[in-house]
Amino acid sequence: MAGHSKWANIQHRKGRQDEKRGKIWTRIIREITVTARAGGGDLSTNPRLRLAVDKAKAAYMPADRIKYNIDKASGTLEGVNYEEIRYEGYGIGGAAIIVDTMTDNRVRTVAEVRHAFSKHGGNMGTEGSVAFQFKHVGQLVFAPGTDEDKVMELALEAGADDVVTDDDGVIEVLTAPSEFEAVKNALEAAGLEPAEAGVTMRPDVTIELSGDDAERMQKLLDVLEDLDDVQEVFHNAAI
């Protein structure tokens, strides 16, 4: 997202998350299920599971529910088998979109994702059609007004690759995925709490959209994010 729109987009996303906390919990449970099944239920040896548990805590999920889903996924209890599938496509104005899903029925999921694209002005693409426009990175986002010098000093010392300040004052700390946890822990230990933090797909370039195009693009993104099997939606539109 472009600098001038980043904070507004973050606030929009947080507002939507507050409206649908039950669906957020469902997505996090799926993520815990898949990551615990793939890498085991021990947080000390499964960094991806640690990130999923952090998301669960941030969404105020009770500790006993977190433990139950880890146990279920790691073999203590029986559960549904989910698989991870990534879809790629184009939105309004040729904006690139990546849709990450976790599903127990890939036929249902691809039909729903394709329908959302086609109904709201987008087009499904083939595997790899837009992913090359993104980088897989750790990202910590700090609100306007955060001490930029302090963030930069601590982040770079902890192993961050870059610190970027956007037009609206938002500060982004970028890391290799493997360094994300160490950088996040160092910044939080110093009292710097990110507004958003996670391992994400960050676009190399953005496409500016305004007016009707911006509204149509936001509608498409909202519809995709509302699909039950969708975990994350990444895009390169500056709305």
C-alpha atoms as an extended CHARMM CRD file, in Angstrom:
* protein
*
       239  EXT
         1         1  MET       CA              0.0000000000        0.0000000000        0.0000000000  PROA      1               0.0000000000
         2         2  ALA       CA              1.1840000000        3.5000000000       -0.6860000000  PROA      2               0.0000000000
         3         3  GLY       CA              2.2240000000        5.6260000000        2.2660000000  PROA      3               0.0000000000
         4         4  HSD       CA             -0.6530000000        8.0550000000        2.2730000000  PROA      4               0.0000000000
         5         5  SER       CA             -3.2170000000        5.2660000000        2.4690000000  PROA      5               0.0000000000
         6         6  LYS       CA             -1.4820000000        2.7140000000        4.7040000000  PROA      6               0.0000000000
         7         7  TRP       CA             -2.7800000000        3.8760000000        8.0950000000  PROA      7               0.0000000000
         8         8  ALA       CA             -6.3200000000        4.3360000000        6.7840000000  PROA      8               0.0000000000
         9         9  ASN       CA             -6.2450000000        0.8170000000        5.3440000000  PROA      9               0.0000000000
        10        10  ILE       CA             -4.9600000000       -0.6080000000        8.6260000000  PROA      10              0.0000000000
        11        11  GLN       CA             -7.7760000000        1.0930000000       10.5290000000  PROA      11              0.0000000000
        12        12  HSD       CA            -10.3360000000       -0.2010000000        8.0250000000  PROA      12              0.0000000000
        13        13  ARG       CA             -9.0110000000       -3.7230000000        8.4150000000  PROA      13              0.0000000000
        14        14  LYS       CA             -9.0500000000       -3.5400000000       12.2100000000  PROA      14              0.0000000000
        15        15  GLY       CA            -12.6170000000       -2.2290000000       12.1670000000  PROA      15              0.0000000000
        16        16  ARG       CA            -13.7440000000       -5.1410000000       10.0430000000  PROA      16              0.0000000000
        17        17  GLN       CA            -11.9600000000       -7.5880000000       12.3360000000  PROA      17              0.0000000000
        18        18  ASP       CA            -13.7660000000       -6.1650000000       15.3620000000  PROA      18              0.0000000000
        19        19  GLU       CA            -17.0750000000       -6.6970000000       13.5350000000  PROA      19              0.0000000000
        20        20  LYS       CA            -16.4160000000      -10.3860000000       12.8800000000  PROA      20              0.0000000000
        21        21  ARG       CA            -14.3870000000      -11.7190000000       15.8040000000  PROA      21              0.0000000000
        22        22  GLY       CA            -16.0690000000      -15.1270000000       15.5940000000  PROA      22              0.0000000000
        23        23  LYS       CA            -14.8510000000      -15.5840000000       12.0290000000  PROA      23              0.0000000000
        24        24  ILE       CA            -11.3640000000      -14.4060000000       13.0460000000  PROA      24              0.0000000000
        25        25  TRP       CA            -11.2780000000      -17.1380000000       15.7100000000  PROA      25              0.0000000000
        26        26  THR       CA            -12.2850000000      -19.7440000000       13.1270000000  PROA      26              0.0000000000
        27        27  ARG       CA             -9.4170000000      -18.7010000000       10.8580000000  PROA      27              0.0000000000
        28        28  ILE       CA             -6.9070000000      -18.7450000000       13.6890000000  PROA      28              0.0000000000
        29        29  ILE       CA             -8.0750000000      -22.2130000000       14.7950000000  PROA      29              0.0000000000
        30        30  ARG       CA             -7.4940000000      -23.4620000000       11.2540000000  PROA      30              0.0000000000
        31        31  GLU       CA             -4.0290000000      -21.9370000000       11.2490000000  PROA      31              0.0000000000
        32        32  ILE       CA             -3.2130000000      -23.5520000000       14.6020000000  PROA      32              0.0000000000
        33        33  THR       CA             -4.5450000000      -26.8660000000       13.2970000000  PROA      33              0.0000000000
        34        34  VAL       CA             -2.4450000000      -26.8400000000       10.1260000000  PROA      34              0.0000000000
        35        35  THR       CA              0.7590000000      -25.5770000000       11.7370000000  PROA      35              0.0000000000
        36        36  ALA       CA              0.5670000000      -27.9300000000       14.7230000000  PROA      36              0.0000000000
        37        37  ARG       CA             -0.1070000000      -30.8950000000       12.4700000000  PROA      37              0.0000000000
        38        38  ALA       CA              2.8040000000      -29.9920000000       10.1890000000  PROA      38              0.0000000000
        39        39  GLY       CA              5.3880000000      -29.0240000000       12.8020000000  PROA      39              0.0000000000
        40        40  GLY       CA              4.1510000000      -30.5170000000       16.0660000000  PROA      40              0.0000000000
        41        41  GLY       CA              2.4620000000      -28.9950000000       19.0920000000  PROA      41              0.0000000000
        42        42  ASP       CA              5.6090000000      -27.8180000000       20.9140000000  PROA      42              0.0000000000
        43        43  LEU       CA              5.7860000000      -24.0150000000       20.7630000000  PROA      43              0.0000000000
        44        44  SER       CA              9.5130000000      -24.0390000000       21.4790000000  PROA      44              0.0000000000
        45        45  THR       CA             10.2960000000      -25.9330000000       18.2730000000  PROA      45              0.0000000000
        46        46  ASN       CA              7.5210000000      -24.7000000000       15.9670000000  PROA      46              0.0000000000
        47        47  PRO       CA              7.9360000000      -20.9750000000       15.1920000000  PROA      47              0.0000000000
        48        48  ARG       CA              4.9460000000      -20.8630000000       12.8650000000  PROA      48              0.0000000000
        49        49  LEU       CA              2.7400000000      -22.2550000000       15.6240000000  PROA      49              0.0000000000
        50        50  ARG       CA              4.0910000000      -19.5990000000       18.0040000000  PROA      50              0.0000000000
        51        51  LEU       CA              2.9520000000      -16.9010000000       15.5510000000  PROA      51              0.0000000000
        52        52  ALA       CA             -0.4940000000      -18.5170000000       15.2930000000  PROA      52              0.0000000000
        53        53  VAL       CA             -0.8040000000      -18.6030000000       19.0920000000  PROA      53              0.0000000000
        54        54  ASP       CA              0.2360000000      -14.9370000000       19.2440000000  PROA      54              0.0000000000
        55        55  LYS       CA             -2.6030000000      -14.1530000000       16.8360000000  PROA      55              0.0000000000
        56        56  ALA       CA             -5.0020000000      -16.1400000000       19.0040000000  PROA      56              0.0000000000
        57        57  LYS       CA             -3.9820000000      -14.2340000000       22.1350000000  PROA      57              0.0000000000
        58        58  ALA       CA             -4.2740000000      -10.8950000000       20.3160000000  PROA      58              0.0000000000
        59        59  ALA       CA             -7.8250000000      -11.9010000000       19.3350000000  PROA      59              0.0000000000
        60        60  TYR       CA             -8.6150000000      -12.6820000000       23.0040000000  PROA      60              0.0000000000
        61        61  MET       CA             -9.0370000000      -16.4170000000       22.4550000000  PROA      61              0.0000000000
        62        62  PRO       CA             -9.1040000000      -18.2760000000       25.8150000000  PROA      62              0.0000000000
        63        63  ALA       CA             -5.9570000000      -20.2480000000       26.6650000000  PROA      63              0.0000000000
        64        64  ASP       CA             -7.8790000000      -23.5030000000       27.1390000000  PROA      64              0.0000000000
        65        65  ARG       CA             -9.3420000000      -23.2080000000       23.6460000000  PROA      65              0.0000000000
        66        66  ILE       CA             -5.8850000000      -22.6000000000       22.1800000000  PROA      66              0.0000000000
        67        67  LYS       CA             -4.5310000000      -25.6930000000       23.9760000000  PROA      67              0.0000000000
        68        68  TYR       CA             -7.5030000000      -27.8040000000       22.8930000000  PROA      68              0.0000000000
        69        69  ASN       CA             -6.9040000000      -27.0070000000       19.2220000000  PROA      69              0.0000000000
        70        70  ILE       CA             -3.1670000000      -27.6460000000       19.4640000000  PROA      70              0.0000000000
        71        71  ASP       CA             -3.8430000000      -31.0250000000       21.1060000000  PROA      71              0.0000000000
        72        72  LYS       CA             -6.4630000000      -31.8970000000       18.5030000000  PROA      72              0.0000000000
        73        73  ALA       CA             -4.1400000000      -31.0470000000       15.6140000000  PROA      73              0.0000000000
        74        74  SER       CA             -1.0690000000      -32.7950000000       17.0060000000  PROA      74              0.0000000000
        75        75  GLY       CA             -2.8440000000      -36.1210000000       17.4000000000  PROA      75              0.0000000000
        76        76  THR       CA             -4.2460000000      -36.1220000000       20.9120000000  PROA      76              0.0000000000
        77        77  LEU       CA             -7.7570000000      -35.6360000000       19.5360000000  PROA      77              0.0000000000
        78        78  GLU       CA             -9.3510000000      -36.3060000000       16.1690000000  PROA      78              0.0000000000
        79        79  GLY       CA            -10.0630000000      -33.3560000000       13.8950000000  PROA      79              0.0000000000
        80        80  VAL       CA            -10.7380000000      -32.1870000000       10.3590000000  PROA      80              0.0000000000
        81        81  ASN       CA             -7.9090000000      -32.3000000000        7.8320000000  PROA      81              0.0000000000
        82        82  TYR       CA             -7.2330000000      -28.9210000000        6.2320000000  PROA      82              0.0000000000
        83        83  GLU       CA             -4.9300000000      -28.1710000000        3.3220000000  PROA      83              0.0000000000
        84        84  GLU       CA             -3.3710000000      -24.8450000000        2.3840000000  PROA      84              0.0000000000
        85        85  ILE       CA             -4.0870000000      -23.5400000000       -1.1170000000  PROA      85              0.0000000000
        86        86  ARG       CA             -3.0210000000      -20.2200000000       -2.6380000000  PROA      86              0.0000000000
        87        87  TYR       CA             -4.9990000000      -18.5100000000       -5.4000000000  PROA      87              0.0000000000
        88        88  GLU       CA             -3.7930000000      -15.5770000000       -7.4820000000  PROA      88              0.0000000000
        89        89  GLY       CA             -5.6230000000      -13.0660000000       -9.6090000000  PROA      89              0.0000000000
        90        90  TYR       CA             -6.2350000000       -9.5110000000      -10.6950000000  PROA      90              0.0000000000
        91        91  GLY       CA             -8.5280000000       -6.8790000000       -9.2540000000  PROA      91              0.0000000000
        92        92  ILE       CA             -9.6380000000       -3.4840000000      -10.4810000000  PROA      92              0.0000000000
        93        93  GLY       CA             -7.1150000000       -1.6740000000      -12.6690000000  PROA      93              0.0000000000
        94        94  GLY       CA             -4.9570000000       -4.7870000000      -12.9130000000  PROA      94              0.0000000000
        95        95  ALA       CA             -4.0930000000       -4.7550000000       -9.2030000000  PROA      95              0.0000000000
        96        96  ALA       CA             -2.4670000000       -8.0130000000       -8.0920000000  PROA      96              0.0000000000
        97        97  ILE       CA             -4.2190000000      -10.1450000000       -5.4620000000  PROA      97              0.0000000000
        98        98  ILE       CA             -3.0600000000      -13.2270000000       -3.5580000000  PROA      98              0.0000000000
        99        99  VAL       CA             -5.6390000000      -15.2400000000       -1.6170000000  PROA      99              0.0000000000
       100       100  ASP       CA             -4.3660000000      -17.7630000000        0.9430000000  PROA      100             0.0000000000
       101       101  THR       CA             -6.8860000000      -20.3700000000        2.0580000000  PROA      101             0.0000000000
       102       102  MET       CA             -7.1580000000      -23.3540000000        4.3900000000  PROA      102             0.0000000000
       103       103  THR       CA             -9.8660000000      -25.7830000000        3.3910000000  PROA      103             0.0000000000
       104       104  ASP       CA            -11.2580000000      -29.2690000000        3.8370000000  PROA      104             0.0000000000
       105       105  ASN       CA            -12.9290000000      -29.0660000000        0.4010000000  PROA      105             0.0000000000
       106       106  ARG       CA            -10.8470000000      -27.5600000000       -2.3930000000  PROA      106             0.0000000000
       107       107  VAL       CA            -13.6930000000      -27.8330000000       -4.9490000000  PROA      107             0.0000000000
       108       108  ARG       CA            -15.9050000000      -25.6130000000       -2.8010000000  PROA      108             0.0000000000
       109       109  THR       CA            -13.1150000000      -23.1530000000       -2.0790000000  PROA      109             0.0000000000
       110       110  VAL       CA            -11.9480000000      -22.5890000000       -5.6440000000  PROA      110             0.0000000000
       111       111  ALA       CA            -15.5600000000      -22.1180000000       -6.7680000000  PROA      111             0.0000000000
       112       112  GLU       CA            -16.1820000000      -19.4960000000       -4.0870000000  PROA      112             0.0000000000
       113       113  VAL       CA            -12.9440000000      -17.6170000000       -4.7770000000  PROA      113             0.0000000000
       114       114  ARG       CA            -13.5140000000      -17.6570000000       -8.5520000000  PROA      114             0.0000000000
       115       115  HSD       CA            -17.0900000000      -16.4370000000       -8.0990000000  PROA      115             0.0000000000
       116       116  ALA       CA            -15.9380000000      -13.5510000000       -5.8800000000  PROA      116             0.0000000000
       117       117  PHE       CA            -13.3800000000      -12.4570000000       -8.4670000000  PROA      117             0.0000000000
       118       118  SER       CA            -15.7480000000      -12.6580000000      -11.4350000000  PROA      118             0.0000000000
       119       119  LYS       CA            -18.7540000000      -11.0570000000       -9.7140000000  PROA      119             0.0000000000
       120       120  HSD       CA            -16.8030000000       -8.0560000000       -8.4650000000  PROA      120             0.0000000000
       121       121  GLY       CA            -14.7110000000       -7.0920000000      -11.4580000000  PROA      121             0.0000000000
       122       122  GLY       CA            -11.6210000000       -9.2580000000      -10.9940000000  PROA      122             0.0000000000
       123       123  ASN       CA            -10.1110000000      -12.2430000000      -12.7590000000  PROA      123             0.0000000000
       124       124  MET       CA             -8.6270000000      -15.4610000000      -11.3920000000  PROA      124             0.0000000000
       125       125  GLY       CA             -5.1030000000      -16.0780000000      -12.6060000000  PROA      125             0.0000000000
       126       126  THR       CA             -2.9000000000      -19.1350000000      -12.8080000000  PROA      126             0.0000000000
       127       127  GLU       CA             -0.3710000000      -20.1780000000      -10.1790000000  PROA      127             0.0000000000
       128       128  GLY       CA              2.5480000000      -17.7470000000      -10.2080000000  PROA      128             0.0000000000
       129       129  SER       CA              0.7330000000      -15.1250000000      -12.2570000000  PROA      129             0.0000000000
       130       130  VAL       CA              1.1120000000      -12.3730000000       -9.6430000000  PROA      130             0.0000000000
       131       131  ALA       CA              3.1910000000      -13.8420000000       -6.7950000000  PROA      131             0.0000000000
       132       132  PHE       CA              6.4240000000      -12.6230000000       -8.4080000000  PROA      132             0.0000000000
       133       133  GLN       CA              5.2780000000       -9.0570000000       -7.6300000000  PROA      133             0.0000000000
       134       134  PHE       CA              5.4930000000       -9.7290000000       -3.8700000000  PROA      134             0.0000000000
       135       135  LYS       CA              8.2040000000      -10.5580000000       -1.3520000000  PROA      135             0.0000000000
       136       136  HSD       CA              7.7380000000      -12.9220000000        1.6090000000  PROA      136             0.0000000000
       137       137  VAL       CA              8.8310000000      -10.7950000000        4.5820000000  PROA      137             0.0000000000
       138       138  GLY       CA              8.3400000000      -10.1850000000        8.2680000000  PROA      138             0.0000000000
       139       139  GLN       CA              6.6130000000       -6.8400000000        8.7910000000  PROA      139             0.0000000000
       140       140  LEU       CA              5.9760000000       -4.7470000000       11.8900000000  PROA      140             0.0000000000
       141       141  VAL       CA              3.8910000000       -1.5970000000       11.4760000000  PROA      141             0.0000000000
       142       142  PHE       CA              4.0310000000        1.2650000000       13.9940000000  PROA      142             0.0000000000
       143       143  ALA       CA              1.4980000000        4.0690000000       14.2790000000  PROA      143             0.0000000000
       144       144  PRO       CA              2.2600000000        7.6450000000       13.2260000000  PROA      144             0.0000000000
       145       145  GLY       CA              4.0310000000        9.4690000000       16.0460000000  PROA      145             0.0000000000
       146       146  THR       CA              6.1590000000        6.5110000000       17.1410000000  PROA      146             0.0000000000
       147       147  ASP       CA              9.8040000000        7.4340000000       17.8290000000  PROA      147             0.0000000000
       148       148  GLU       CA             11.3800000000        6.6980000000       14.4470000000  PROA      148             0.0000000000
       149       149  ASP       CA             14.9880000000        6.8970000000       15.6390000000  PROA      149             0.0000000000
       150       150  LYS       CA             14.3330000000        4.4610000000       18.4850000000  PROA      150             0.0000000000
       151       151  VAL       CA             12.5440000000        2.0050000000       16.2050000000  PROA      151             0.0000000000
       152       152  MET       CA             15.3180000000        2.1570000000       13.6310000000  PROA      152             0.0000000000
       153       153  GLU       CA             18.1380000000        1.7130000000       16.1340000000  PROA      153             0.0000000000
       154       154  LEU       CA             16.5600000000       -1.2380000000       17.9270000000  PROA      154             0.0000000000
       155       155  ALA       CA             15.2300000000       -2.9340000000       14.7940000000  PROA      155             0.0000000000
       156       156  LEU       CA             18.4830000000       -2.8550000000       12.8500000000  PROA      156             0.0000000000
       157       157  GLU       CA             20.4330000000       -3.9620000000       15.9070000000  PROA      157             0.0000000000
       158       158  ALA       CA             18.0550000000       -6.9360000000       16.2930000000  PROA      158             0.0000000000
       159       159  GLY       CA             18.5180000000       -8.0360000000       12.6840000000  PROA      159             0.0000000000
       160       160  ALA       CA             15.9020000000       -6.1690000000       10.6220000000  PROA      160             0.0000000000
       161       161  ASP       CA             16.6090000000       -5.6580000000        6.9240000000  PROA      161             0.0000000000
       162       162  ASP       CA             15.0810000000       -2.1920000000        6.5990000000  PROA      162             0.0000000000
       163       163  VAL       CA             12.9850000000        0.4820000000        8.3090000000  PROA      163             0.0000000000
       164       164  VAL       CA             10.6860000000        2.5610000000        6.0920000000  PROA      164             0.0000000000
       165       165  THR       CA              8.7160000000        5.6610000000        7.0610000000  PROA      165             0.0000000000
       166       166  ASP       CA              5.6880000000        6.2950000000        4.8480000000  PROA      166             0.0000000000
       167       167  ASP       CA              4.0790000000        9.5850000000        3.8380000000  PROA      167             0.0000000000
       168       168  ASP       CA              1.4980000000        9.4210000000        6.6200000000  PROA      168             0.0000000000
       169       169  GLY       CA              4.0800000000        8.7540000000        9.3560000000  PROA      169             0.0000000000
       170       170  VAL       CA              3.5740000000        4.9990000000        9.5480000000  PROA      170             0.0000000000
       171       171  ILE       CA              6.8470000000        3.1890000000       10.2870000000  PROA      171             0.0000000000
       172       172  GLU       CA              7.4220000000       -0.2310000000        8.7500000000  PROA      172             0.0000000000
       173       173  VAL       CA             10.1000000000       -2.5980000000        9.9840000000  PROA      173             0.0000000000
       174       174  LEU       CA             10.9610000000       -5.2680000000        7.4110000000  PROA      174             0.0000000000
       175       175  THR       CA             12.7590000000       -8.5070000000        8.2140000000  PROA      175             0.0000000000
       176       176  ALA       CA             13.5680000000      -11.8660000000        6.7210000000  PROA      176             0.0000000000
       177       177  PRO       CA             10.8140000000      -14.2930000000        7.8300000000  PROA      177             0.0000000000
       178       178  SER       CA             13.3660000000      -16.1690000000        9.9390000000  PROA      178             0.0000000000
       179       179  GLU       CA             14.3220000000      -12.9840000000       11.8310000000  PROA      179             0.0000000000
       180       180  PHE       CA             10.7810000000      -11.7430000000       12.4750000000  PROA      180             0.0000000000
       181       181  GLU       CA             10.3520000000      -13.1390000000       15.9810000000  PROA      181             0.0000000000
       182       182  ALA       CA             13.7180000000      -11.8700000000       17.2360000000  PROA      182             0.0000000000
       183       183  VAL       CA             13.0700000000       -8.3520000000       15.9360000000  PROA      183             0.0000000000
       184       184  LYS       CA              9.5040000000       -8.3010000000       17.2760000000  PROA      184             0.0000000000
       185       185  ASN       CA             10.6370000000       -9.4570000000       20.7170000000  PROA      185             0.0000000000
       186       186  ALA       CA             13.4080000000       -6.8420000000       20.8510000000  PROA      186             0.0000000000
       187       187  LEU       CA             11.0510000000       -3.9860000000       19.9520000000  PROA      187             0.0000000000
       188       188  GLU       CA              8.3190000000       -5.0950000000       22.3510000000  PROA      188             0.0000000000
       189       189  ALA       CA             10.8640000000       -5.5190000000       25.1570000000  PROA      189             0.0000000000
       190       190  ALA       CA             11.7350000000       -1.8380000000       24.6540000000  PROA      190             0.0000000000
       191       191  GLY       CA              8.0820000000       -0.8280000000       24.9720000000  PROA      191             0.0000000000
       192       192  LEU       CA              7.4210000000       -0.4250000000       21.2440000000  PROA      192             0.0000000000
       193       193  GLU       CA              4.1290000000       -2.1540000000       20.4810000000  PROA      193             0.0000000000
       194       194  PRO       CA              3.3390000000       -2.5980000000       16.7670000000  PROA      194             0.0000000000
       195       195  ALA       CA             -0.1270000000       -1.8490000000       15.4130000000  PROA      195             0.0000000000
       196       196  GLU       CA              0.3000000000       -4.8510000000       13.1290000000  PROA      196             0.0000000000
       197       197  ALA       CA              2.9170000000       -7.5760000000       13.0140000000  PROA      197             0.0000000000
       198       198  GLY       CA              3.2830000000      -10.7560000000       11.0330000000  PROA      198             0.0000000000
       199       199  VAL       CA              4.9440000000      -12.6080000000        8.2090000000  PROA      199             0.0000000000
       200       200  THR       CA              3.2920000000      -11.3580000000        5.0480000000  PROA      200             0.0000000000
       201       201  MET       CA              3.4660000000      -10.9470000000        1.2760000000  PROA      201             0.0000000000
       202       202  ARG       CA              4.5670000000       -7.3510000000        0.6280000000  PROA      202             0.0000000000
       203       203  PRO       CA              4.1850000000       -5.8880000000       -2.8720000000  PROA      203             0.0000000000
       204       204  ASP       CA              7.2580000000       -4.5380000000       -4.6780000000  PROA      204             0.0000000000
       205       205  VAL       CA              5.1800000000       -1.7800000000       -6.3280000000  PROA      205             0.0000000000
       206       206  THR       CA              1.6740000000       -0.4490000000       -5.7690000000  PROA      206             0.0000000000
       207       207  ILE       CA             -1.1370000000        0.6040000000       -8.0900000000  PROA      207             0.0000000000
       208       208  GLU       CA             -2.9740000000        3.8040000000       -7.1670000000  PROA      208             0.0000000000
       209       209  LEU       CA             -6.7700000000        3.5520000000       -7.2150000000  PROA      209             0.0000000000
       210       210  SER       CA             -9.2670000000        6.3090000000       -6.4190000000  PROA      210             0.0000000000
       211       211  GLY       CA            -12.9580000000        7.1330000000       -6.7800000000  PROA      211             0.0000000000
       212       212  ASP       CA            -15.1740000000        4.3510000000       -8.1620000000  PROA      212             0.0000000000
       213       213  ASP       CA            -12.1900000000        2.1020000000       -8.8680000000  PROA      213             0.0000000000
       214       214  ALA       CA            -11.0790000000        2.3330000000       -5.2380000000  PROA      214             0.0000000000
       215       215  GLU       CA            -14.5860000000        1.5200000000       -3.9870000000  PROA      215             0.0000000000
       216       216  ARG       CA            -14.9070000000       -1.4620000000       -6.3390000000  PROA      216             0.0000000000
       217       217  MET       CA            -11.4990000000       -2.7710000000       -5.3250000000  PROA      217             0.0000000000
       218       218  GLN       CA            -12.3100000000       -2.4630000000       -1.6210000000  PROA      218             0.0000000000
       219       219  LYS       CA            -15.5850000000       -4.3120000000       -2.1960000000  PROA      219             0.0000000000
       220       220  LEU       CA            -13.7520000000       -7.1540000000       -3.9650000000  PROA      220             0.0000000000
       221       221  LEU       CA            -11.2000000000       -7.4100000000       -1.1500000000  PROA      221             0.0000000000
       222       222  ASP       CA            -13.9400000000       -7.3740000000        1.5070000000  PROA      222             0.0000000000
       223       223  VAL       CA            -15.8790000000      -10.1380000000       -0.2610000000  PROA      223             0.0000000000
       224       224  LEU       CA            -12.7660000000      -12.2980000000       -0.5810000000  PROA      224             0.0000000000
       225       225  GLU       CA            -11.8510000000      -11.7700000000        3.0780000000  PROA      225             0.0000000000
       226       226  ASP       CA            -15.3820000000      -12.7360000000        4.1320000000  PROA      226             0.0000000000
       227       227  LEU       CA            -15.1810000000      -16.1860000000        2.5180000000  PROA      227             0.0000000000
       228       228  ASP       CA            -15.0840000000      -18.8680000000        5.2110000000  PROA      228             0.0000000000
       229       229  ASP       CA            -12.0350000000      -20.6740000000        3.8040000000  PROA      229             0.0000000000
       230       230  VAL       CA             -9.9170000000      -17.5440000000        3.2600000000  PROA      230             0.0000000000
       231       231  GLN       CA             -7.1260000000      -16.9010000000        5.7590000000  PROA      231             0.0000000000
       232       232  GLU       CA             -5.3250000000      -13.9020000000        4.2560000000  PROA      232             0.0000000000
       233       233  VAL       CA             -5.6770000000      -11.5770000000        1.2720000000  PROA      233             0.0000000000
       234       234  PHE       CA             -2.6440000000       -9.6770000000       -0.0110000000  PROA      234             0.0000000000
       235       235  HSD       CA             -2.7420000000       -7.0340000000       -2.7420000000  PROA      235             0.0000000000
       236       236  ASN       CA             -0.7750000000       -4.1700000000       -4.2590000000  PROA      236             0.0000000000
       237       237  ALA       CA             -3.5550000000       -1.5770000000       -4.5150000000  PROA      237             0.0000000000
       238       238  ALA       CA             -3.1390000000        1.8180000000       -2.8770000000  PROA      238             0.0000000000
       239       239  ILE       CA             -6.7360000000        2.6630000000       -2.0890000000  PROA      239             0.0000000000
